[in-house]
Amino acid sequence: MSEERLIPLAEPVLTGRERQYVLECLDSGYVSSAGSFVRRFEEEFAEVVGVAHAVACASGTAALHVALRLAGAGPGTAVAVPAFTFIASANAAHYTGADLLLVDSEPQTWNMNTALLRDEVITRARLGRRIPEVVEIVHVLGHPADLDPLVELRDRFGIRIVEDAAESLGATWTAGPTAGHQVGAVGEFGCFSFNGNKIITSGGGGMIVTDNGELASAARHLTTQAKLPGGGYVHDAVGYNYRLTNIAAALGTAQLECLEDRLTAKRRIAEDYRRELRRVPGIGSAPSATWANPTFWLYSALLDCDGAPDDLVAGLAKAGAVARRLWPPLHQQKPYVTCETLGSEVADRIYHRGVSLPSSADMSAAEQERVIAAVERLLRAS
């Protein structure tokens, strides 16, 4: 075992032009937010996602913060957020001063139960009660959420949709009104993350995408401290130092060129897990709806009983592989325990039974076989 490398959960794959582009930045001297790679990354990213505009940001959380603010989130407003998501989704909404409504998951994809939210909003509107001004929908773990009920709410009540696609670059809908669209391209805004464990990375960073030119300009303005054009330091709003650096954009540009290879690898890994683990008692398959083509950012599945993920994660660590528990739902996180909730049962079950298995795009077949054999051995012994 000592001669075998530790199999990581999700590590970056740097096999493209990353070194070439970063060295170009160093040679040019443009390593901060000025330089050609920032605009190039934005333009090429927008083309890949299928939108008109992209604005690079310092992080995925920064992208969400700006997008939510421009969508109308702020003091006195409410933002609906899925209960099951990484806490950054809630934090970005909280930064705006808005109140949060935490919505339970649905069991097929683990995303927000948008049909439940739609029915609740219609009921509240009929009774004259407060409804959310914005829905922040998260495409969890690489799987698109069902946006049809949210589009209905947008059409009926003017509710804005902000897509948190941090984990799901390249995922698409294959049926229904959103068929053919990539995640991030349906709402008023889509937001992405390029953290080191994501499908592509810029070392850190994020992106806002939109088809609305005025909103894109407003986002770019806010991410650059709301500084007005010209030589003077004149600012017309409270802005943020949220721009991506040229050197990070160079890395991201090179990674974007390899996106299709990364997606192919992720989906192959998921299919191998699904096929081989089907015979193993005590573990299900990763979510995969017939109307979507997910990316399987992290191959994640539910075990048969509460508490089992801890034992499996510990056992895999001893076998030389990194797995991890899924996130606690937001209503169990200290900053958000007092938020209004709309259901919690499904999100709680996902947390208590869910585990993510090693999913790096460069994981070898032999390494995946080691993981699968260890999972089978541990579950059969439990």
Backbone hydrogen bonds, N-H to C=O, Kabsch-Sander energy under -0.5 kcal/mol:
donor,donor_aa,acceptor,acceptor_aa,energy
4,E,1,M,-1.3
7,I,320,G,-2.7
14,L,12,P,-0.6
15,T,13,V,-0.6
21,Y,17,R,-2.7
22,V,18,E,-2.5
23,L,19,R,-2.4
24,E,20,Q,-1.7
25,C,21,Y,-1.7
26,L,22,V,-2.3
27,D,23,L,-2.8
28,S,24,E,-2.0
29,G,25,C,-1.8
30,Y,25,C,-0.6
31,V,29,G,-1.3
38,V,35,G,-0.5
39,R,35,G,-0.7
40,R,36,S,-2.0
41,F,37,F,-2.9
42,E,38,V,-2.2
43,E,39,R,-2.7
44,E,40,R,-2.6
45,F,41,F,-2.3
46,A,42,E,-2.5
47,E,43,E,-1.8
48,V,44,E,-2.0
49,V,45,F,-2.5
50,G,46,A,-1.8
51,V,46,A,-2.3
53,H,210,T,-1.9
55,V,208,I,-2.8
57,C,206,G,-2.8
58,A,242,Y,-2.3
60,G,205,G,-0.6
63,A,59,S,-1.9
64,L,60,G,-2.3
65,H,61,T,-2.6
66,V,62,A,-2.3
67,A,63,A,-2.5
68,L,64,L,-3.0
69,R,65,H,-2.2
70,L,66,V,-2.5
71,A,67,A,-1.7
72,G,68,L,-0.5
72,G,69,R,-1.2
73,A,68,L,-2.4
76,G,97,G,-0.5
77,T,74,G,-2.1
79,V,99,D,-2.9
80,A,134,V,-2.4
81,V,101,L,-2.7
83,A,103,V,-3.4
85,T,83,A,-0.9
89,S,86,F,-1.9
90,A,86,F,-0.5
91,N,87,I,-2.6
92,A,88,A,-2.4
93,A,89,S,-1.2
94,H,90,A,-2.6
95,Y,91,N,-2.4
96,T,92,A,-0.7
96,T,93,A,-0.8
97,G,94,H,-1.9
98,A,93,A,-1.0
99,D,77,T,-2.9
101,L,79,V,-2.4
102,L,100,L,-0.5
102,L,340,E,-2.9
103,V,81,V,-2.5
103,V,101,L,-0.6
104,D,342,L,-2.6
106,E,111,N,-2.2
110,W,106,E,-1.8
113,N,104,D,-2.8
114,T,112,M,-1.8
117,L,113,N,-1.9
118,R,114,T,-2.6
119,D,115,A,-2.4
120,E,116,L,-2.0
121,V,117,L,-2.8
122,I,118,R,-2.5
123,T,119,D,-2.1
124,R,120,E,-2.7
125,A,121,V,-2.8
126,R,122,I,-2.0
127,L,123,T,-1.7
128,G,124,R,-0.5
128,G,125,A,-0.9
129,R,124,R,-3.0
133,E,78,A,-1.8
134,V,78,A,-1.5
135,V,160,R,-2.7
136,E,80,A,-2.9
136,E,134,V,-0.5
137,I,135,V,-0.9
137,I,162,V,-1.9
139,H,164,D,-2.2
140,V,138,V,-1.2
142,G,139,H,-1.1
143,H,140,V,-1.9
147,L,145,A,-0.9
150,L,147,L,-0.5
151,V,147,L,-2.5
152,E,148,D,-1.9
153,L,149,P,-1.7
154,R,150,L,-2.5
155,D,151,V,-2.4
156,R,152,E,-2.3
157,F,153,L,-2.8
158,G,153,L,-0.5
158,G,154,R,-1.5
159,I,153,L,-1.0
160,R,133,E,-2.2
162,V,135,V,-2.7
162,V,160,R,-0.5
163,E,161,I,-0.5
163,E,189,F,-2.8
164,D,137,I,-3.5
164,D,162,V,-0.6
165,A,163,E,-1.1
165,A,191,C,-2.5
168,S,165,A,-1.6
171,A,168,S,-2.5
172,T,293,N,-1.5
173,W,181,H,-1.9
174,T,291,W,-2.7
175,A,291,W,-1.1
179,A,176,G,-1.9
180,G,173,W,-2.9
181,H,178,T,-2.2
182,Q,49,V,-0.6
183,V,171,A,-2.3
185,A,182,Q,-1.8
188,E,161,I,-1.7
189,F,161,I,-1.4
190,G,209,V,-2.1
191,C,163,E,-2.6
192,F,207,M,-2.3
193,S,166,A,-0.5
194,F,205,G,-2.9
196,G,203,G,-0.5
198,K,195,N,-2.0
202,S,194,F,-1.9
206,G,57,C,-2.2
207,M,192,F,-1.5
208,I,55,V,-2.5
209,V,190,G,-2.8
210,T,53,H,-1.9
213,G,211,D,-0.7
216,A,212,N,-2.2
217,S,213,G,-2.3
218,A,214,E,-2.2
219,A,215,L,-2.4
220,R,216,A,-2.5
221,H,217,S,-2.2
222,L,218,A,-2.4
223,T,219,A,-2.1
224,T,220,R,-0.6
224,T,221,H,-0.9
225,Q,222,L,-0.9
225,Q,240,Y,-2.1
226,A,221,H,-2.2
227,K,224,T,-1.3
228,L,234,V,-3.4
234,V,232,G,-1.5
236,D,226,A,-1.5
239,G,237,A,-0.9
240,Y,222,L,-3.2
242,Y,223,T,-1.8
242,Y,240,Y,-1.5
243,R,223,T,-0.7
246,N,32,S,-4.2
247,I,31,V,-1.0
249,A,245,T,-2.3
250,A,246,N,-2.2
251,L,247,I,-1.5
252,G,248,A,-2.5
253,T,249,A,-2.7
254,A,250,A,-1.9
255,Q,251,L,-2.1
256,L,252,G,-2.5
257,E,253,T,-1.3
258,C,255,Q,-1.5
259,L,256,L,-1.5
262,R,258,C,-2.0
263,L,259,L,-2.7
264,T,260,E,-2.3
265,A,261,D,-2.1
266,K,262,R,-2.6
267,R,263,L,-2.3
268,R,264,T,-2.0
269,I,265,A,-2.5
270,A,266,K,-2.2
271,E,267,R,-2.3
272,D,268,R,-2.3
273,Y,269,I,-2.4
274,R,270,A,-2.8
275,R,271,E,-2.6
276,E,272,D,-2.4
277,L,273,Y,-2.8
278,R,274,R,-0.9
279,R,276,E,-0.6
280,V,277,L,-1.6
283,I,280,V,-0.9
284,G,302,L,-2.5
292,A,289,A,-1.4
293,N,172,T,-2.8
295,T,142,G,-2.5
297,W,141,L,-0.6
298,L,141,L,-0.7
300,S,298,L,-0.6
301,A,355,V,-2.2
303,L,353,R,-2.9
304,D,282,G,-1.5
307,G,352,H,-1.4
308,A,305,C,-1.3
310,D,307,G,-0.7
311,D,307,G,-1.0
312,L,308,A,-2.3
313,V,309,P,-2.9
314,A,310,D,-2.2
315,G,311,D,-2.5
316,L,312,L,-2.7
317,A,313,V,-1.9
318,K,314,A,-1.7
319,A,315,G,-1.2
320,G,317,A,-1.2
321,A,316,L,-2.6
322,V,7,I,-2.8
323,A,321,A,-0.7
324,R,356,S,-1.8
326,L,354,G,-0.9
330,L,83,A,-3.2
332,Q,329,P,-2.0
333,Q,330,L,-1.5
336,Y,333,Q,-2.1
337,V,334,K,-0.9
339,C,336,Y,-1.4
340,E,100,L,-0.9
342,L,102,L,-3.1
342,L,343,G,-0.5
348,D,344,S,-2.5
349,R,345,E,-2.0
350,I,346,V,-2.4
351,Y,347,A,-2.1
352,H,348,D,-2.5
353,R,349,R,-1.7
354,G,350,I,-1.9
355,V,301,A,-2.0
356,S,324,R,-2.8
357,L,299,Y,-3.0
359,S,9,L,-3.6
360,S,8,P,-0.5
363,M,360,S,-2.0
368,Q,364,S,-2.4
369,E,365,A,-2.3
370,R,366,A,-1.8
371,V,367,E,-2.1
372,I,368,Q,-2.8
373,A,369,E,-2.5
374,A,370,R,-2.1
375,V,371,V,-2.7
376,E,372,I,-2.6
377,R,373,A,-2.3
378,L,374,A,-2.6
379,L,375,V,-2.6
380,R,376,E,-2.3
381,A,377,R,-1.3
382,S,378,L,-0.7
